[in-house]
Amino acid sequence: MQIAIPAPSKEARRIARTKAAQATIVSFLVSELATFLISIAFNLNADLPAYLVAGILPICLAAPGSYWQFIRHEQLKDAYRQLDLLASTDWLTQCLNRRAFTKAATAGTLSDGPGALMVIDADSFKSINDLFGHDQGDDALRNIAQVIRQSVREGDLVGRLGGEEFGIFLPDAGPGLVQAIAERIREGVLDIPFAPGNAPHRLSVSVGVATCATQTPFAELFRLADQQLYSAKQAGRNRVVTAPVETSAAAFAA
């Protein structure tokens, strides 16, 4: 696959101009100093034209040359950023893919503080694909993902775990806020105007939530959230079921 280098942005041009100016100034000073030292060392008695030539040459050569080098460097940095974004983003929903989400959420669980992990699954999603086709199913997933992204805070992590399942990691969020966000997502999905072929079809999600008061391994949070999602499905779907990690740990210890 061929990746095109993006055109330089305004910020990239500004950075390149600043670095090129700095490089040109340094080249000018070095050239003048070298001329002075050579003049003394060989008793050449360099005059004003010699210093002018010594100063003009690096300006004419260093300014355009260094600018070109720095602008290419900034373009490559932008290209690498885009590649990294593509590698970590789910193509359909524009959420993080499972690998990127798991990596970022695992790092987030290392901080010592409250937090939560949600596992969200679209209810009866197979029937949408069967009734309306996979293109409409993809459209439903895009709409659900949009509701999820609009319902969380800046800094919360949203990922597509696979199929019709999404994950959300909420750092520094207490149980009350977590519950409010989960209900906002559930209600927002119900309000999606999904009507493929002018046939209204209600979308809904089930949400399993694991909350923690302190540092908890991602695997433990995911296991508990997945259990709560199963409970939500068993209880009739279209609902939020929450459990704290401590409750789960006590139950397993018993």
N, C-alpha and C positions, 0 to 999 in steps of 0.2 A: 504494500500500500504506500502510495506517495503522499507525503505531507507537505503542503505548500507553506512556505514561510510567510507569516502574516505581514501586511504592510505596517510600517512603524506607526505607533500611536503618538498622540501629541505629547504624552508623558515620556515616551521613549525618546522622542526628538529632543525634549528639554534636557533629559539626563545626558544624552549624547553630546549636546552642545556644551553643557557645563563641563563634562569630562574632557572634551576636545579643547576647550579654552584653557583648562588647567594644564593639559599636556603641552599645549602650545607655549604657555608662559614658562613652564619648566624648560622646554627645549630652547626657548629664546635665552633664558638666563644661563643655561649650560653652555650654549654656543658663545655668548659674550664672555663668559668666564674662561672658556677654553682659549679664545682669541687673545685675551689679556695674558694668560699664563704662557702661551706659546710665544707671544711678543717679548715677554720678559726673559724667558728661557733662552731664546735665540737672538736676543737683542735686535728685534726687527723694528722697533719703534712704530708699532701699528698706528695708523692715523684714523681720522673719522670715517672715511669711506670703507676702510677695512671692517670697522665695527658695524657700519650700516649693512654691509654685505653679510656679515656674520649674523646679524639680527633678522634681516629680511628672508634669508634662505629658510631657516626653520619655520618662520611664520607661513611662508608660501607652501612649504612641504608638510609640516606637522599639522597645520589646521585642517586642511581637507582630508589628509590621510588618516589622522586620528579620528576625525568625525565619522568617516566611513567605517572604520573598524568598530567604533563604539556603537554606531547605529545598528550594525550587523549583530553585535553582541546582544543588544537589547531585543532585536527581532528574534534571535534564537532563544532568549529567555522567555519571551512571550509564547513561542512555539512549544517549548517544553511545558510551560504552564497549561497550555491548551491540551497537550497530550496527557498530562497528568489528570486534567479534568475529565477528558474522555474516558480514561482508564478507570476512573472512580465513579462514573455516573451511569445510571441505568438509562438506556437509550429511549425507552418508552415513556417513563414517568418523570425523568429528570431528577429523580432522587438519587442518593448514593446507592451503589450496588451493594450486594451482600458483603463482599470482601472489604470494601472501603468502610461500610457502616460498622462491621464487626471490629475492624482495626481501630476506628475512631472511638467507638463506644467502650471498647476494652481499655483504651488509654484514659477515657473519661472516668471510668470506675476506680481509677487509682487515686483520685482526689478524695480527701476525707471530708464527707459532708452528705447531706440528704440528696436523694435522687430517685429516679424511677426508670423502668424499661417497660414500654408497651409493645405488645404484639397484636397487630390488627389484621383481621382476615375478612375479606368480602364474603357475605353470606350467599350461599347457593349460587356461586359464581358459574359453575358448570352449566347451569340451566340457561344463563345468558348466552354463552357460546353456542349451546345446542339450539336455542330458539332463534337467535339473531345473527349468529356468525362471529368469527373471531375478530373481525374488524370492529364490530360494535363492542365486543368484550374489551378490546384495547382502548376504545373510547371511554368506556366505563372506568377502567383503571386509571386513565389520565385524569378523569374528573375526580375520582376518589383521592388520588395523589395531590391534586391541587387543593382540595379541602383540607387535607392533612397539613400541607405546608402552610396554608393560611391560618391554621388554628394553633400552631406552636409559636414559641418565642424565638427571637433571633438568638442563635447559639445552640438551640436544640438540634439534635441529629435526627434526620429522617432518611430511612433507607428502604429499598424494596428487597425483601428477603428471598423472593422467588414467587412466581405465579401471581396469586392475588393476595399475598401476605406482605405486610409492611412492618417495620420496626421503628420505634421512636425512643431515643434516649434523652432524658430530661435531667441535666445536672442542676444541683442546687434548687431542687423543687420539693416542697413539702407535700404531704398527702392531699391537702385541700386543693392546692393548685393543680396537682396531677389529675385529680378526679374531675375538676372543672374542665381541663383541656380534653380529657378523654370523652366527656359528655358533649363538649363542643364539636368534636370530630364526629361522634355518632349522630348527633342531630344535624350537622352540616351535610353528611352523606345522605340522610333521609330527604333533605331539601334539594338534592341534585335533580334538575329537570331532565331525566333520562327517558327518551321516548323514541327508540329506534323504529323507523318505518311508521311513525305516528302512532305507535302502540306504547302508551305509558307503562313503564316498568320501574317499580320502586327498588332503589338500591339501599342496602343496609350493611353494616359491619358489626362484627363482634370484637370486643377489645379485652385482652387479658393484660393486667397490670401487676408488676412487682415493684414495690417500693422498698427503699432502704434508708436507714437513718445515718449510716456511716459507710466506710469503704467496704464494698462487696464485690467479689469476682463476677465478671460478666457472665460466665457460664452458669452461676447460681441464679443470677437475675433472669437470664433467659429461660432456664428450666422452670422457674416459678411462674414467670409471665405466660409461658406456653401452657402450663397447667391451668391457669386462670382462663386462658382463651378456650381451652377444652371445656371447662365448666360453663362458660358463657354459651357455647354451642349447645351443650347438653340441656341447658336451662331454657332454650327456645330461640337463641340468636338475638341479634339487635340489642345487645346490652353490654355493660361494662362490669367486669368482675375484678376486684382488686384484693391483693393480700400483701402484707409486709413480709420481708425476708425472715424476721424473727419468729413470726407465727409458723412459717413453714419449717424452720429449723427445729422448733420445739416439737412440732408434730412428728417429724421424722425421728427425733431422739426418743420419743415415746414408743 
